[in-house]
């Protein structure tokens, strides 16, 4: 299937588009950027401009050809499939790795993904969310309106961050946090139950999810629904902050 690109949109050199994408009026996409299939990109979206880092080049990639040198061109943006990227969203390219957006996420109006961020699958960034550089947002996380996340912070899978929060440190998997500074206020039990966990499994995981204990060693992780088991094991094996 072909892409639908509005005639006022600008697609720069080094942009690779898959199939069945929509690109709205006055959007600007510059390379090096790779976009998969069936993404909806609304009006006035900007993807691939240089990261906000004083030390790196700021090429006019909407006019200029790429040099082939990532120190000059930047390390680009990679976007997967089936994302909805609403109006005025901005996604900056990486300074040492590609800024990466996975599959099936929803980026609401005016949200910002800074350089070198990694956003996994089925994430929601609500309106006016701002991610600092190098932030990682894991699968199924939901970030509330107007939240600001400090650079290099990691948001765990299934986490929910309340609107207007200022997040300065890691947010645990399937936790709920809110405030300035943001603090954990509970577990995302609704998200866990929707993924097939009963009350006993949630209770057994609670100390680990809140960072107050180890992952249960009785094989519980292997007994969880497959998608949750994979996320739990990956989160448990993540590199620790400062390591």
C-alpha positions as CSV (number, residue, x, y, z in Angstrom):
1,X,0.0,0.0,0.0
2,X,1.2,3.5,-0.7
3,X,1.8,6.3,1.8
4,X,-0.5,9.3,2.1
5,X,1.8,12.4,2.4
6,X,0.3,15.8,2.4
7,X,1.8,18.1,-0.2
8,X,2.8,20.7,2.5
9,X,4.9,18.1,4.4
10,X,8.7,18.1,4.1
11,X,10.4,14.7,3.8
12,X,14.2,15.3,3.8
13,X,17.1,13.2,2.5
14,X,17.8,9.9,4.3
15,X,14.2,9.2,5.3
16,X,12.9,5.7,4.7
17,X,9.2,5.1,4.9
18,X,7.4,1.8,4.9
19,X,3.8,1.3,3.7
20,X,0.4,2.7,4.6
21,X,1.7,5.7,6.6
22,X,-0.1,9.0,6.8
23,X,1.9,12.2,7.1
24,X,-0.2,15.3,7.8
25,X,0.1,19.0,6.7
26,X,3.2,20.9,7.6
27,X,5.0,18.0,9.2
28,X,8.8,17.8,8.8
29,X,10.6,14.5,8.8
30,X,14.4,14.6,8.2
31,X,17.0,11.9,8.1
32,X,18.6,9.7,8.9
33,X,15.1,8.3,9.9
34,X,13.5,5.0,9.3
35,X,9.7,4.6,9.8
36,X,7.8,1.3,9.5
37,X,4.3,0.6,8.4
38,X,0.8,2.0,9.2
39,X,1.8,5.0,11.3
40,X,-0.5,8.0,11.6
41,X,1.6,11.2,11.8
42,X,-0.5,14.3,12.2
43,X,-0.1,17.9,11.3
44,X,2.9,20.0,12.4
45,X,4.9,17.0,13.7
46,X,8.7,17.3,13.6
47,X,10.8,14.1,13.5
48,X,14.6,13.8,13.2
49,X,15.9,17.3,14.0
50,X,19.2,17.5,15.9
51,X,19.2,16.7,19.6
52,X,19.3,19.7,21.9
53,X,23.0,19.3,22.8
54,X,25.4,22.2,22.4
55,X,28.3,19.9,21.5
56,X,26.7,18.5,18.3
57,X,26.2,19.7,14.8
58,X,22.9,21.2,13.7
59,X,22.6,20.4,10.0
60,X,19.7,21.8,8.0
61,X,18.6,18.3,7.0
62,X,15.4,19.6,5.3
63,X,17.6,21.1,2.6
64,X,20.9,19.4,2.7
65,X,22.0,15.9,1.7
66,X,23.4,13.6,4.3
67,X,27.2,13.4,4.6
68,X,27.3,9.8,5.8
69,X,29.1,10.8,9.0
70,X,26.9,10.4,12.1
71,X,28.9,13.0,13.9
72,X,27.6,15.5,11.4
73,X,24.3,13.9,10.4
74,X,23.3,12.6,13.8
75,X,22.4,9.0,14.7
76,X,18.9,9.3,13.5
77,X,15.4,8.1,14.5
78,X,13.9,4.6,14.2
79,X,10.1,4.3,14.4
80,X,8.2,0.9,14.3
81,X,4.7,0.2,13.2
82,X,1.1,1.2,14.1
83,X,1.9,4.3,16.1
84,X,-0.3,7.4,16.4
85,X,1.7,10.5,16.5
86,X,-0.5,13.5,17.1
87,X,-0.1,17.1,16.1
88,X,2.9,19.1,17.4
89,X,4.8,16.1,18.6
90,X,8.6,16.4,18.3
91,X,11.1,13.5,18.2
92,X,14.8,14.5,18.2
93,X,17.4,12.2,16.7
94,X,20.2,10.6,18.7
95,X,23.7,11.8,19.5
96,X,25.2,8.4,20.1
97,X,22.4,5.9,19.2
98,X,19.2,6.2,17.3
99,X,16.2,7.6,19.1
100,X,13.8,4.6,19.0
101,X,10.1,4.4,19.1
102,X,8.6,0.9,19.1
103,X,5.2,-0.4,17.9
104,X,1.6,0.5,18.8
105,X,2.1,3.6,20.9
106,X,0.1,6.7,21.2
107,X,1.9,10.1,21.4
108,X,-0.7,12.7,22.2
109,X,-0.6,16.4,21.2
110,X,2.5,18.3,21.9
111,X,4.5,15.5,23.6
112,X,8.3,15.6,23.2
113,X,10.8,12.7,22.8
114,X,14.4,14.0,23.3
115,X,17.6,12.7,21.8
116,X,18.7,9.1,22.5
117,X,15.4,8.1,24.1
118,X,14.2,4.5,23.7
119,X,10.4,4.0,23.8
120,X,9.2,0.4,23.7
121,X,5.8,-0.9,22.6
122,X,2.2,0.1,23.5
123,X,3.3,3.2,25.5
124,X,1.1,6.3,26.0
125,X,2.6,9.7,26.2
126,X,-0.2,12.1,27.1
127,X,-0.4,15.7,25.9
128,X,2.6,18.0,26.8
129,X,4.8,15.2,28.3
130,X,8.4,16.1,28.0
131,X,11.1,13.4,28.1
132,X,14.7,14.5,28.7
133,X,17.6,12.9,26.7
134,X,18.4,9.2,27.1
135,X,15.1,8.4,28.8
136,X,13.9,4.8,28.6
137,X,10.1,4.0,28.7
138,X,9.3,0.3,28.8
139,X,6.3,-1.5,27.3
140,X,2.7,-0.6,28.5
141,X,3.9,2.5,30.5
142,X,1.4,5.4,30.6
143,X,2.7,8.9,31.2
144,X,0.1,11.5,32.3
145,X,-0.5,15.0,30.9
146,X,2.1,17.6,31.5
147,X,4.7,15.2,33.1
148,X,8.4,16.1,32.9
149,X,10.9,13.3,33.0
150,X,14.5,14.1,33.8
151,X,17.2,12.9,31.4
152,X,18.5,9.3,31.8
153,X,15.5,8.2,33.9
154,X,14.0,4.8,33.3
155,X,10.2,4.1,33.4
156,X,9.3,0.5,34.1
157,X,6.9,-1.7,32.1
158,X,3.3,-1.1,33.0
159,X,4.1,1.9,35.2
160,X,1.6,4.8,35.4
161,X,2.8,8.3,36.1
162,X,0.2,10.8,37.2
163,X,-0.4,14.1,35.3
164,X,1.8,17.0,36.2
165,X,4.5,14.9,37.8
166,X,8.2,15.7,37.8
167,X,10.1,12.4,37.6
168,X,13.7,12.5,38.7
169,X,14.5,8.9,39.3
170,X,13.6,5.4,38.1
171,X,9.9,4.4,38.3
172,X,9.4,0.7,39.0
173,X,7.5,-1.8,36.9
174,X,3.7,-1.7,37.3
175,X,3.9,1.0,40.0
176,X,1.9,4.2,40.2
177,X,3.7,7.4,41.0
178,X,2.7,11.1,41.1
179,X,3.9,14.4,42.4
180,X,6.8,16.8,42.4
181,X,9.1,15.1,43.0
182,X,7.2,12.0,41.8
183,X,6.8,9.3,44.5
184,X,5.4,5.8,44.3
185,X,1.9,5.7,45.7
186,X,0.8,2.1,44.9
187,X,0.8,-0.7,42.3
188,X,-0.9,-0.7,38.9
189,X,-3.2,-3.6,40.0
190,X,-5.6,-2.8,37.2
191,X,-2.9,-3.2,34.6
192,X,-1.7,-6.4,36.2
193,X,-5.1,-7.9,36.5
194,X,-5.9,-7.1,32.9
195,X,-2.9,-9.1,31.9
196,X,-4.1,-12.2,33.7
197,X,-2.6,-11.9,37.2
198,X,-4.8,-12.9,40.2
199,X,-4.7,-11.3,43.7
200,X,-2.3,-13.9,45.1
201,X,0.3,-13.4,42.3
202,X,0.1,-9.6,42.6
203,X,0.6,-9.9,46.4
204,X,3.6,-12.1,45.9
205,X,5.2,-9.7,43.5
206,X,4.4,-6.5,45.5
207,X,7.6,-6.3,47.5
208,X,9.7,-6.8,44.4
209,X,7.7,-4.3,42.4
210,X,8.1,-1.7,45.1
211,X,11.8,-2.3,45.3
212,X,11.7,-3.7,48.8
213,X,12.6,-7.3,48.0
214,X,13.9,-9.8,45.5
215,X,11.9,-11.5,42.8
216,X,10.3,-14.5,44.4
217,X,12.6,-17.5,43.8
218,X,9.8,-20.1,43.8
219,X,9.3,-20.0,40.0
220,X,6.5,-17.5,40.1
221,X,8.0,-15.5,37.2
222,X,7.7,-18.6,35.0
223,X,4.1,-19.1,36.0
224,X,2.9,-15.7,34.9
225,X,1.2,-15.0,31.6
226,X,3.9,-15.1,28.9
227,X,4.0,-11.4,28.1
228,X,4.1,-10.4,31.8
229,X,6.7,-13.1,32.5
230,X,9.0,-11.7,29.8
231,X,8.7,-8.1,31.1
232,X,9.2,-9.2,34.7
233,X,12.4,-11.1,33.9
234,X,13.7,-8.3,31.7
235,X,13.1,-5.7,34.3
236,X,14.7,-7.9,37.0
237,X,17.8,-8.3,34.8
238,X,18.1,-4.6,33.9
239,X,21.4,-2.8,34.6
240,X,21.2,-1.1,37.9
241,X,21.6,2.7,38.0
242,X,25.3,3.6,38.4
243,X,26.5,0.1,37.3
